[in-house]
């Protein structure tokens, strides 16, 4: 401790930790402003800045302080929308601009930043803060950045516009996001049948409720991933058997056939039907035969179960408690 510190107020102490403590305890806006502007210690300036409420002063500190930490502290205390907008648009420090965007609530300013900001991360951050459906619709339809369009689509409530985007947006990511929010089963079915991207069709299938459309896709889609997704939605046992038989005659994609058959077999309740298909089937039943080899009859009820589902005595889950 410097001898003269005994005669000085704490905010003028030679030890920055003492000055920081004085800043934390102070309620004097004049003293806090002085420390925030002029103290030689970054930590003291940051502590004082966190207690400021003067918006013009905070904006000035956010622009001009030599320390990025003090600038951030100032930006975090700002509430004035015009100052925040200016900092979000023009500040040289990306982190400070990010904080300013997060603190913006003015929909017009946020929409402008989402449209015109040069950095994609900040454009998306601004779009996430939007709640105005008109601005969101405009951005979802017209923005050149698919990531910004996707963020806007996530917040849309207009089902007609979501249907338009689900069918027509250039990005399969954006189309998928729209499908996840759609409620119109006719549009979802159209996308499930006709979208050129496998991932979009798969997403649409997972939202379908019409079993006839699900069955159609399970039998006819070119992608085994989409067919498998459809099979997971099927409840009709006869249709599941049809799907298995349909898969067995496919050629050129052994892995896909096996995968779809596996999913279908797991959903068939009466596995003895499948054993009979294998027993009486032709060479096309190879995939099903390989799958059914992993099934064994329960030691008590004789229901077919996979070996890993049997207990140590070869019983199914329902029978495992029996003596």
N, C-alpha and C positions, 0 to 999 in steps of 0.2 A: 504494500500500500504506500502510495506517495503521501508524505507528511501533510501536504496541502489538502488532501482529500478529507481530512478531519474537519475542515472549515467550509467545504463545498456542499451544495445540495447533491443528492444522489444522482440526479440526471447529468451532473457534470463530473462524476467520478472518473478517475483514470482507468478503472477496470470496466470493460464493456458489459460484464455480467451484472455489475451493480446498476449500470445505466439501463440495461434491459429490464431488470427488476423494477426500476423506477417507472419505466414506460408501461409495464404491465399493471402497476398500481395506480397510475395517473388517470384522472378523468378530465384533465385540463386540455381542451382541444388546441389551444395555442401552443402549449408545451409539446403535445403529441405531434403537431404539424412540424414544429421546429426539429424534433428528433427524427421524424420520418424523412425530412428533406436534407438535413445537414450532418447527422451523426456519421462519424467515420466508420462505424461498425455496421456491416450488413445485417447482422442479427438484431441490433438495436433498431435499425430503420424498419426491418420487417415486423418486429414486435409492435412498434408504434403505428405502422401502417395498418395493421389488423384492427386497430381501435379507432381508426378514422371513419367519419361519416360524410365529410365534405366531398361531394362527387367531383367537382372540378379539380380539387387537389389530388384525389385518388387517380383521376384520369391522367393528370400531369405526371404523377409518380410512375404510373404504368407505362407511360411513353418514355420517360427520360432517365429513370434511375439506372445506375451502372450495373446493378445486380439483377439477374433473371429471377431470383427468388423474391426479391422485393417487388419487381414488376408483377409477378404472379399474385403475390399477396394483395396488391392494389386492385388487380383485375377481379379477384374473388370478392372484394368488398363493394364493387360497383353495382349499382342498380339502375342508374340513369340509362335509358335505352339508346339515346343518341350517342352518348359517350361509348357505350358498349358496341354499337354498330360501327362507329369510326375505328375503334381498336380491332374489331373483328375483320374489317376490310383492309386495314393499312399497316397494322403492327408487323414489325420484322420478325418477331419471335413467334414461332408456330404454336408453342404451348400457351402463350398469352392469348393469341387469337382464338384458340380452342376454348379457353375458359370464357372468353367474351361471348362466343357463340352459345355456350351452354347456359349463360345467364340471360340471354335475350329471350324475350317473350313477345315482342312486337311482330305480328304475323307478316306485315308488309316488308319489314327489314329482313326477317328470316327467309322469306320467299326470294328476295333479291339476292341474298348471299347464296342460297341453294342454286339459283340460276347462274350466277356470274362468278362465284369464287373459283380461283384457279386450282386450288387444292381439292382433290376428290374426297379426302377424309372430312374436311370441313364442310364441303357441299352436303355430304350425307348427314353430318351432325346437325346442320341447319334444317334439312328436310325432316329429320326425326323430331324436331321441336315444333313442326307445323301441326296445327289442328284445323285450320281453315280448309274446308272441303273444296272450295273453288281453286285455291292455290295448289292443293294436293292434286286435283284433277288435271290442271294445266301441266304440272311437272310430270305426272305419271304418263301423260299422253306425248309430251313433246321434248322432254329433256334428252340430250344426246348421251348422257352418262347412264348406262343401264343400272348401275348401283344406286344412283339417286332415284331413278324411276322405281326401282324395287322398294326402296324405303317409303316412297310416296304411296305405292300400291298397298303396302301393309296397313296403311292408315285410312284407306278409302272405305266408304260405306255404300256408295252408289253401285248397286248390283248390275245395272245395265252397263256401266263403264267397266266394271270388273270383267264382265263377259266379253266385252270388246277387246280388252287387253289380253285376256286369257287366250283368245283366238288369233290375235294379230300382232302382238308385240314381237320385235325381232329377237329378243333375248329369251332363251328357254328358262333362265332363272326368273325373269319377271313373269313369264306366263305361269310358271309353277306357283309362284307366290299368289298370283291372282286366283288360280284354281283352288288353293287352300282356303280362300275366303269366300268363294262362290257358294251360293245356296241353290241356284237353279240347276236341278238335276238334268234337264234337257241339254243345257250348255255343257255341263260336266261330261255327259255321255258323248256329245259331239267331239269334245277335246280328247276323250279317252279313245275314241275310234280313229280320229283323223290327224292328231298332231304328229308332226314328223319327228319330234324328239322323244325318244324312249322314256326319259325321265319325267317328262310332262304327262305322257299317257299313263305311266305308272302312278303318279300322284293323283291323276283324275280317277283312275280305277279304285284307288283306296278311299275315294269319297263317294263312290256310286252306291246307290241303294237298290236300283232296279236289277233284280236277279236275272232277268232275261238278257239284259245288256251285258252284265257281268259274265254270264255263261257264254255269250257270243264271243267276247274278247278272250276268255279263257281258252276257247277252241281255235281262234283264228289269228290272234295277233302274231306278228312276225318275231317279236322279242320274247324270249323265254322268261325274262324278268317281269314283263308286263303280264304274261300268261300266269305266272306264279302268283303275282299280286292279285289277279282276278280269282284264282283258285282259293286264295285265303279268304275271299269275300263270299264264296259259295256256301250255301247251306243245304241245297238239294242233293241228296245222296245219289240219286240216279244220274244227275248231271256230272257229279264227280267221277262216277264210273265211266261215263261217256268221255270225259276229258282224258282219263287214263288210257282208254282204248285209242283215242285220237292221237295221243302222244306216241303210242307204241308203233304207229305206222309212219312217223316222221323219220326222215333220213338226213344225215349231214351235220347233226348237232347232238352228239351223244350226251354231252354234259348237260345241255339245256333240257333234253328229254328227261334225263334222269332227275334233274332238279324239280321240274314241274310234276313228274310222277311222284316224287318223294313228298312234295307238299300236299298233293291230292290224297295220297295213301294215308297220310297222318290225319286227314279230315274224314276219311271213310270210317264209319262206326263198325260195320260188320266186315271184318277183315277176311272172313272165310270166303266171301264172294271173290276177293282178289286171289286167294289161293286157288280157287277153281279156275279163274281166268288163266293163271300160270299153268295149271295142270293140263288144261285142254287147249291152250293157245298155241300159236305157231311160233316161228323164230322171232317174230316181231315182239314177243313178250319178254325179250331178254332183259330190258331195263327193269321191268316190273319184277322179274324173277330175282334179279340182284337185290332189289329193295326188300322183297318178301323173305329172303334168306335171313334177314336180321330180326324177323319176328318169330316168337316162340309162343306156344299156348301156355296160359296160366295153369299151374299145377292143380288148382281147384276148379275154377269156373271154365277153363279151357279157352277163354277169350285170348285172342292173339295180341301180344304186347312185344315191344322191342326188348331185347335182352337187358339193356341198361335200366329198364323200368321194373324188372323182376327183383324180388328180394332174395335173400340167401337160399330160400326154399322154393324159388321159382314161381312165386305168387305175385299177382298184380296188386296194385295199390289198394283196391277194394277188398281183396281177400287176405292181405298181409296180416291183419289182426286176428284172423281165424286160427283155430288150433289145428 
